[in-house]
Amino acid sequence: MQPTEPRHQTSNARARRLAKIVWRTYLYSRGRLIPFLEPYWKTEEIKSGRDWLNDETEGVETCIDDFEELFLKGTGVDGLPVATSSGRTALSLALRALKRSNPDRDQVIIPSYSCAGLLTPIIQNALIPVYADVGQDLNTTEAAVTPLLSSRTLAIVVVHLGGKYANEVERIGKRADGAVVIEDMCQALGGSVGSKPWGASAPMEIYSFGLGKNLMATAGGMLIARTATDNVLKEKEKLTYENPESPRARFSYMLDAYLPGKLGTIFPDANVPTNAFHSSYGFNKISMLDAQIMTHQLRRINEIITRRQNNARLILDALPSSSSIMVPGKDGPNVWTKFISVARSTEIAKNIRKTLHRAGIETETMYTPLHLRVEGYSGPQLPVTENVYARVFNIPVRPSIGRDQIRYIASTVRRAAVDIQGMD
């Protein structure tokens, strides 16, 4: 027999949940409930999804091959495109192909301060993760990677974290010595230096179209390969199709939970179709629903990046010159997929987030370092990662935030930072 919670604890939990709903409803009614996540979908994306929900898809001309070619044109990159059901599936495909080409190499260098979606494909493909530290901008550095390289290194994954350009990526590539650099563009789609897209000269690059990304479907990913292409094509043949009910369930949930005017925005954590989201992590092609949504999203890429950058600039301009919040992405190219903020201490981070939460502004927790999730980790110390991770949080700058809302966010962040300074 399963133990049950004491009745008073259950009652307290219900009371807290009810209070949260009442407070969020009040904020929502005043236009002050600002979710961290929200798709930047317009009529075309919503119609595509609803057609799939209603099985009205006979007129849809877009197929996966067409989407792959459209992606190349829309982003300005070249290479062999393979559309997958997630970014981690794209990485898995890349690693499978590289294993075929280099069977004697079995190690993959990744930044420890990154998404678990990097680690899972490495483990699934019987490879060994090697964890690298990051620099002050939270991106991978040449100095951190170089001592980790060996004759066993298969690949080096360089992440443009939060949309901040990893400016040492080319130097890392020159040190690779037979290993393949995979640029992780999952948070950096749309970034460019002049007319040259980031990642355009990398041997491989991966993208994600999941929740919170610059271009967002219900799920999806892309591998662009410029090396080992024969083996990429062989592994591509093994990709399967998702059960169509999974993307349908994801779309229906996102429509109710995230889009303006939907009561689900008051409490989006309810009724999450977990299995449907996990389905996208299989070794699958992108779903036709997600490919169709992405064809419309690609047309908005410049608008989306510009809106994110403008929103980020308003918050940066609002911060006091000597602030308790540091923004590692403020210098250098950045598409601001995430407005990553680093507080001077863990306690300051908690207090600032509490202030924003009370004002109706949702923030996002960043990562627990991957090496700290490994029981008995005995590798090299990663001092920057270990020092910073508990102080990091993300402030919403998504493109669907209105002008009044972003000003409200900026003024609230400023007030929180000034109040904290006054307490120091």
C-alpha positions in Angstrom: 0.0 0.0 0.0 1.4 3.4 -1.0 1.9 5.9 1.8 -0.3 9.0 1.6 0.4 12.6 2.5 -0.9 13.9 5.8 -4.2 15.7 5.2 -3.0 19.1 6.4 0.0 18.9 3.9 -2.4 18.1 1.0 -4.7 21.0 2.1 -1.7 23.4 2.2 -0.6 22.4 -1.2 -4.1 22.9 -2.6 -4.3 26.3 -0.9 -0.9 27.4 -2.4 -2.0 26.2 -5.8 -5.3 28.1 -5.6 -3.5 31.2 -4.4 -1.1 31.0 -7.3 -4.0 30.7 -9.8 -5.9 33.6 -8.2 -2.8 35.8 -8.3 -2.0 34.8 -11.9 -5.6 35.5 -12.9 -5.4 38.9 -11.4 -2.1 39.7 -13.2 -3.6 38.3 -16.4 -6.6 40.6 -16.1 -4.3 43.6 -15.8 -2.1 42.6 -18.7 0.8 42.1 -16.3 1.2 38.3 -16.6 4.2 37.9 -18.8 5.0 34.2 -19.5 8.6 33.4 -20.3 7.6 31.2 -23.3 5.2 32.0 -26.1 5.3 31.0 -29.7 5.5 33.8 -32.2 2.8 32.3 -34.3 0.5 34.2 -36.6 -2.6 33.2 -38.6 -0.6 30.9 -41.0 1.1 28.8 -38.3 -2.2 28.4 -36.4 -4.2 27.5 -39.5 -1.6 24.9 -40.4 -1.8 23.3 -37.0 -5.6 23.4 -36.8 -5.8 21.8 -40.3 -3.8 18.9 -38.9 -6.0 18.7 -35.8 -9.0 18.5 -38.0 -7.4 16.1 -40.5 -7.7 18.8 -43.3 -4.3 18.3 -44.8 -5.0 17.2 -48.4 -4.0 20.6 -49.8 -0.6 20.8 -47.9 2.1 20.8 -50.6 5.0 21.1 -48.2 7.0 17.8 -47.7 10.1 17.3 -45.7 12.5 17.5 -48.7 10.9 20.8 -49.7 11.4 22.1 -46.2 15.0 21.1 -46.1 15.7 23.1 -49.3 13.6 26.0 -48.0 15.7 26.0 -44.8 18.9 26.4 -46.8 17.5 29.3 -48.7 15.9 31.0 -45.7 19.0 30.9 -43.6 21.6 31.4 -46.3 23.7 28.3 -45.5 24.7 25.4 -47.7 25.5 21.8 -47.2 23.5 18.6 -46.8 20.3 19.3 -44.8 18.5 16.6 -42.8 15.3 17.6 -41.0 14.8 15.7 -37.7 12.3 15.6 -34.9 14.5 17.5 -32.5 17.9 19.1 -32.1 19.2 16.1 -30.0 18.1 13.8 -32.9 20.2 16.0 -35.3 23.2 15.6 -33.0 22.6 11.8 -32.7 22.6 11.6 -36.5 25.8 13.6 -36.8 27.6 11.4 -34.2 26.4 8.2 -35.9 27.8 9.3 -39.2 31.1 10.4 -37.7 31.4 7.0 -35.9 31.2 5.3 -39.3 33.9 7.6 -40.6 36.2 7.4 -37.6 35.5 4.1 -35.7 38.7 4.5 -33.6 37.6 7.7 -32.0 35.1 7.6 -29.2 35.2 10.9 -27.2 33.0 14.0 -27.7 34.0 17.3 -26.0 31.0 19.3 -24.8 30.7 22.3 -22.5 29.4 21.1 -19.1 27.3 24.3 -18.8 24.8 23.3 -21.5 21.6 21.4 -22.1 21.2 17.7 -21.2 20.2 17.3 -24.9 23.9 17.3 -25.7 24.7 14.5 -23.3 21.9 12.1 -24.1 22.9 11.4 -27.8 26.5 10.8 -26.8 25.5 8.2 -24.2 23.0 6.6 -26.5 25.6 6.1 -29.2 28.1 4.5 -26.8 30.5 7.4 -26.9 32.3 9.1 -24.0 31.5 12.7 -23.0 34.4 14.9 -22.1 33.4 18.1 -20.2 34.9 21.4 -20.9 34.7 24.7 -18.9 33.4 27.9 -20.4 34.7 31.5 -20.5 33.2 34.5 -18.8 30.6 34.8 -21.6 29.6 31.2 -20.9 30.8 30.0 -24.3 33.4 27.3 -25.0 37.0 28.6 -25.2 40.1 27.4 -27.0 42.0 27.3 -23.6 39.4 25.0 -22.1 39.2 22.6 -25.1 42.9 22.2 -26.1 44.0 20.1 -23.0 41.1 17.8 -23.6 41.9 16.9 -27.2 43.4 13.5 -28.0 43.6 10.9 -30.7 40.3 9.6 -29.4 38.4 12.8 -29.9 35.6 12.3 -32.4 33.9 15.6 -32.2 33.9 19.0 -30.4 30.5 20.6 -29.9 30.7 24.4 -29.7 27.5 26.0 -28.4 26.5 29.6 -29.1 24.8 29.8 -25.7 21.7 31.9 -25.5 22.4 33.3 -29.0 25.7 34.8 -28.1 28.3 34.1 -30.8 31.1 31.8 -29.6 33.9 33.9 -30.9 36.7 31.3 -30.4 35.0 28.6 -32.6 37.4 29.1 -35.5 40.4 28.8 -33.2 39.0 25.7 -31.7 38.6 24.3 -35.2 42.2 24.9 -36.0 43.2 22.8 -32.9 40.8 20.0 -33.7 43.5 17.7 -35.2 41.2 15.2 -36.9 38.2 15.8 -34.7 35.1 17.4 -36.2 33.6 20.7 -34.9 29.8 20.6 -34.6 28.4 24.0 -34.1 25.4 24.0 -31.9 23.1 26.6 -33.4 20.0 25.5 -31.4 19.9 28.9 -29.6 21.6 30.9 -32.4 19.5 30.5 -35.6 19.5 33.7 -37.5 22.9 34.9 -36.3 25.3 36.3 -38.9 28.5 38.4 -39.2 27.8 40.7 -42.2 26.2 38.5 -44.8 27.9 35.3 -43.5 25.6 33.1 -41.3 27.2 31.7 -38.1 28.1 28.1 -38.6 28.4 28.5 -42.4 32.0 27.2 -42.5 31.6 24.5 -39.8 31.9 20.8 -40.8 28.5 20.2 -39.2 25.9 22.3 -37.5 22.7 21.4 -35.6 19.5 23.4 -35.0 16.4 23.0 -32.9 12.8 24.3 -33.5 11.5 23.3 -30.0 10.0 25.4 -27.2 11.8 28.7 -26.7 13.9 28.7 -29.8 14.0 31.6 -32.3 12.0 29.7 -34.9 9.5 27.5 -33.0 7.3 24.7 -34.1 6.0 22.1 -31.6 9.4 20.3 -32.1 11.9 19.7 -34.8 15.6 20.0 -35.6 18.1 20.1 -38.5 21.5 18.8 -39.2 23.6 20.6 -41.9 26.5 18.4 -42.9 29.6 19.4 -44.9 31.6 16.4 -44.0 30.9 12.6 -43.8 28.0 13.3 -46.1 27.8 9.8 -47.5 27.5 8.4 -44.0 25.0 11.0 -43.0 22.8 9.8 -45.9 23.2 6.2 -44.8 22.1 7.1 -41.3 19.3 9.3 -42.6 17.7 6.2 -44.1 17.2 4.9 -40.6 15.1 7.8 -39.5 11.5 6.9 -38.8 8.2 8.8 -38.6 6.6 9.9 -35.3 3.1 8.8 -34.6 1.1 11.8 -35.9 -0.9 11.9 -32.7 2.3 13.2 -30.9 2.7 16.5 -32.9 -1.1 16.9 -32.8 -1.1 16.7 -29.0 1.9 19.1 -28.7 0.2 21.6 -31.0 -3.1 21.4 -29.1 -1.3 21.9 -25.8 0.7 24.9 -27.1 -2.3 26.5 -28.5 -4.1 26.4 -25.2 -1.2 27.0 -22.9 0.9 29.7 -24.6 -1.1 31.8 -27.0 -2.6 35.1 -25.9 -6.3 35.1 -25.0 -6.2 31.5 -23.9 -7.0 30.8 -20.2 -4.3 28.1 -20.2 -1.7 30.9 -20.0 -2.8 31.4 -16.4 -1.5 27.9 -15.5 0.4 26.4 -18.4 2.0 23.6 -16.4 -1.4 21.8 -16.2 -2.0 18.8 -18.6 1.4 18.8 -20.3 1.4 15.9 -22.9 4.8 14.7 -21.6 4.9 11.6 -23.8 4.1 13.6 -26.9 7.1 15.9 -26.2 9.3 13.0 -25.4 8.3 11.4 -28.7 10.3 14.0 -30.6 13.5 12.8 -29.0 13.3 9.5 -30.9 15.4 8.9 -34.0 12.7 10.5 -36.2 12.2 12.7 -39.2 10.6 16.1 -38.6 6.8 15.7 -38.5 4.8 17.1 -41.5 3.0 19.4 -39.0 6.2 20.9 -37.7 7.7 21.2 -41.2 4.6 23.1 -42.3 4.7 25.5 -39.3 8.4 26.0 -39.9 7.8 27.1 -43.5 5.9 30.1 -42.2 8.4 30.7 -39.3 11.3 30.9 -41.8 9.6 33.9 -43.4 9.7 35.7 -40.1 13.3 35.1 -39.2 14.5 38.7 -39.6 11.5 40.1 -37.8 12.0 37.7 -34.9 15.7 38.5 -34.5 15.1 42.2 -34.7 12.4 42.1 -32.0 14.6 40.0 -29.7 17.5 42.4 -30.1 15.4 45.5 -29.5 13.8 43.9 -26.4 17.2 43.0 -25.1 18.5 46.5 -25.7 15.7 48.1 -23.7 16.6 45.9 -20.7 20.3 46.6 -21.1 19.7 50.3 -21.2 17.6 50.1 -18.1 20.2 48.4 -15.9 22.2 50.6 -13.6 25.8 51.1 -14.7 27.0 49.4 -11.5 24.6 46.6 -11.2 24.1 43.5 -9.1 23.2 41.8 -12.4 25.8 41.0 -15.0 24.9 40.2 -18.6 27.6 38.0 -20.2 26.1 38.4 -23.7 26.1 42.2 -23.8 29.4 42.5 -25.7 29.7 41.1 -29.2 27.2 39.6 -31.7 24.0 38.2 -30.1 20.6 37.2 -31.4 19.3 37.1 -27.8 17.4 33.8 -27.8 17.9 34.0 -24.1 18.7 37.1 -22.0 21.1 35.4 -19.7 21.6 37.2 -16.4 24.2 36.4 -13.8 23.7 37.8 -10.3 26.6 38.6 -8.0 25.4 35.9 -5.6 22.9 33.1 -5.4 20.9 35.0 -2.8 20.7 38.1 -5.0 19.5 35.9 -7.9 16.7 34.5 -5.7 15.7 37.9 -4.6 15.6 39.5 -8.0 13.6 36.5 -9.4 11.2 36.8 -6.5 10.6 40.5 -7.3 10.0 39.7 -11.0 7.7 36.8 -10.1 5.6 39.0 -7.8 5.3 41.5 -10.7 4.0 38.7 -13.0 7.2 38.3 -15.0 8.3 34.7 -15.4 12.0 34.0 -15.5 13.8 30.8 -16.5 16.2 28.7 -14.5 19.3 27.8 -16.6 21.4 24.6 -16.4 22.8 22.4 -13.7 26.3 21.6 -15.1 26.4 18.2 -16.8 29.5 17.0 -15.0 27.8 17.7 -11.6 25.0 15.2 -12.6 27.6 12.4 -12.9 28.0 10.4 -9.8 31.6 10.1 -8.8 32.9 12.6 -11.4 36.7 12.6 -11.3 37.6 14.7 -14.3 39.3 18.2 -14.2 37.7 21.0 -12.2 35.6 23.4 -14.2 36.0 26.6 -12.1 34.0 29.1 -14.1 31.1 26.7 -14.6 31.0 25.7 -11.0 31.2 29.2 -9.8 28.5 30.7 -12.0 25.7 28.2 -12.5 23.7 28.8 -9.4 23.6 32.5 -10.1 22.2 32.4 -13.6 18.6 33.1 -14.7 17.0 34.2 -17.9 14.7 37.2 -18.4 12.0 37.0 -21.2 12.8 38.9 -24.4 10.7 36.8 -26.8 9.5 38.5 -30.0 5.8 38.4 -29.0 6.3 40.7 -26.0 4.5 44.0 -26.6 6.2 47.4 -26.3 4.4 48.3 -23.1 5.3 44.9 -21.6 9.0 45.1 -22.4 9.1 48.5 -20.9 7.4 47.1 -17.8 10.0 44.3 -17.7 12.9 46.7 -18.1 11.6 49.1 -15.3 11.0 46.1 -13.0 14.4 44.7 -13.6 16.0 48.1 -13.0 14.0 48.6 -9.7 15.0 45.1 -8.5 18.7 45.7 -9.3 18.6 49.2 -7.6 16.8 47.8 -4.5 19.4 45.0 -4.2 22.3 47.6 -4.5 20.7 49.6 -1.7 20.8 46.6 0.5 24.5 45.8 -0.1 
